[in-house]
Amino acid sequence: MSNVTVRDLWMEYPNQVVLERVNLEIPSGEFCALVGPSGCGKTTFLRLLLGEERPTRGRILLDGEPLVAEPGPDRGVVFQRYSVFPHLTVLENVILGREFQQSRFLGRLFGARRRAALEEARGVLEAVGLGNHLGKYPAELSGGMQQRLAIAQALILKPKILLLDEPFGALDPGTKAQMYELLLRLWSEEKMTVFMVTHDLKEGFTLATRVLAFDKVRVDPTDPGAYGARITYDLPLTLKKAAMGALAPVG
Ligand SMILES: Nc1ncnc2c1ncn2[C@@H]1O[C@H](COP(=O)(O)OP(=O)(O)OP(=O)(O)O)[C@@H](O)[C@H]1O
C-alpha cells in the first residue's frame, strides 16, 4: 500500500515543456488510468514515478517521503514491449527478480531461500496462466504469454506501486479479457496502487477506480513546445470502488 502525492510538478526539456503544474493526491490502493493524446507526457509521468527521471520542478512523495531517485523494489513496471530475458526460461525469468531483491551482491539464492523463491515464482506463474510453461524460453511463447511473463516478473517483487505502460496494447481480445480479470484480482489481493497508461478509454473505465486525463490547456501555435500538459480531468469512479469488494470477472 502506498500514497502518492505530486506537488506542482514540472518536466521540461531544453526545447519543450512536457508537463506543467501537475498536482495529485492518490491514496493507497487506487487504480489510476492515465489517458490523453499521443505525446502529451503520460509515459514521462510514469518514468517520473518510477524514479527513472527527475522532475525539473516540484516533488513526488511516497507515503509522505520524497521519492528515491532511482527505480526500487517498491515500484514494479511493465512496458508494452516485452521486457523478458530471451536466454532464460519462464521460471528463471521470474525468479531472477527475487534473487536480485534478496541477494543484491551475488544475484543468486541458495538452499531453503532458493526453494522458497522457486515456490513463490511457480505460484505467480500459475496465477498468470503460465504454470504449464515453466521450462520454455520466451521465443517459444506467444505475444500474450510473453506479456503475462513480464507481468509475473513485476508481481513477484510485490511492488507497492505497479506502473503499467499500455500493457495490453498488443494482446488479442480474448487474452485481454483474461488479463483484465487477473490484474483486478491481483490488485485487490495485493492492495497495490496502480498507474496504467492506456489509449483505450473503455479499458481505462473498465479497470480503473480513477481516470486521469492529461492534455495541454494552453497552446502557442508558433512554439508547440512552449507549454506542457496538465491533468485536465480527474474522474473518480466511485460506484466501481464501492463494488470492489464483490469483483466480478470482466468480459
Ligand atoms: N529524453 C527526452 N528528451 C526530450 N524530449 C523527450 C524525452 N523523452 C520524451 N520527450 C518528449 O516528451 C513528450 C512526451 O512523451 P511521452 O512519451 O511521455 O508521451 P506519451 O503521452 O506517453 O505518448 P504516447 O501516447 O504516444 O506514448 C514527447 O514530445 C517526447 O518527444
The ligand as a Tripos MOL2 file, in Angstrom:
@<TRIPOS>MOLECULE
LIG
   31    33     1     0     0
SMALL
NO_CHARGES

@<TRIPOS>ATOM
      1 N1         14.5790   12.3620  -23.1610 N.pl3     1 LIG1
      2 C1         13.7890   13.2270  -23.8280 C.ar      1 LIG1
      3 N2         14.2850   14.3560  -24.3520 N.ar      1 LIG1
      4 C2         13.4860   15.2470  -24.9900 C.ar      1 LIG1
      5 N3         12.1530   15.0830  -25.1500 N.ar      1 LIG1
      6 C3         11.6200   13.9740  -24.6600 C.ar      1 LIG1
      7 C4         12.3920   12.9790  -23.9590 C.ar      1 LIG1
      8 N4         11.5500   11.9880  -23.5530 N.ar      1 LIG1
      9 C5         10.3130   12.3370  -24.0010 C.ar      1 LIG1
     10 N5         10.3640   13.5180  -24.6460 N.ar      1 LIG1
     11 C6          9.2120   14.2180  -25.2590 C.3       1 LIG1
     12 O1          8.2020   14.3160  -24.2780 O.3       1 LIG1
     13 C7          6.9250   14.2830  -24.9010 C.3       1 LIG1
     14 C8          6.0420   13.3120  -24.1480 C.3       1 LIG1
     15 O2          6.4540   11.9770  -24.4230 O.3       1 LIG1
     16 P1          5.7340   10.7420  -23.7380 P.3       1 LIG1
     17 O3          6.3760    9.5060  -24.2920 O.co2     1 LIG1
     18 O4          5.7290   10.9230  -22.2770 O.co2     1 LIG1
     19 O5          4.2480   10.8990  -24.2860 O.3       1 LIG1
     20 P2          3.0160    9.9090  -24.2060 P.3       1 LIG1
     21 O6          1.8490   10.7100  -23.7720 O.co2     1 LIG1
     22 O7          3.3620    8.7170  -23.3850 O.co2     1 LIG1
     23 O8          2.8740    9.4950  -25.7330 O.3       1 LIG1
     24 P3          2.2620    8.1650  -26.4110 P.3       1 LIG1
     25 O9          0.8050    8.1260  -26.0110 O.co2     1 LIG1
     26 O10         2.4240    8.4240  -27.8750 O.co2     1 LIG1
     27 O11         3.0580    7.0080  -25.9240 O.co2     1 LIG1
     28 C9          7.1530   13.9150  -26.3600 C.3       1 LIG1
     29 O12         7.0170   15.0700  -27.1520 O.3       1 LIG1
     30 C10         8.5710   13.4270  -26.3950 C.3       1 LIG1
     31 O13         9.1910   13.7200  -27.6160 O.3       1 LIG1
@<TRIPOS>BOND
     1     1     2 1
     2     2     3 ar
     3     2     7 ar
     4     3     4 ar
     5     4     5 ar
     6     5     6 ar
     7     6     7 ar
     8     6    10 ar
     9     7     8 ar
    10     8     9 ar
    11     9    10 ar
    12    10    11 1
    13    11    12 1
    14    11    30 1
    15    12    13 1
    16    13    14 1
    17    13    28 1
    18    14    15 1
    19    15    16 1
    20    16    17 2
    21    16    18 1
    22    16    19 1
    23    19    20 1
    24    20    21 2
    25    20    22 1
    26    20    23 1
    27    23    24 1
    28    24    25 2
    29    24    26 1
    30    24    27 1
    31    28    29 1
    32    28    30 1
    33    30    31 1
@<TRIPOS>SUBSTRUCTURE
     1 LIG1         1 GROUP 0 **** ****
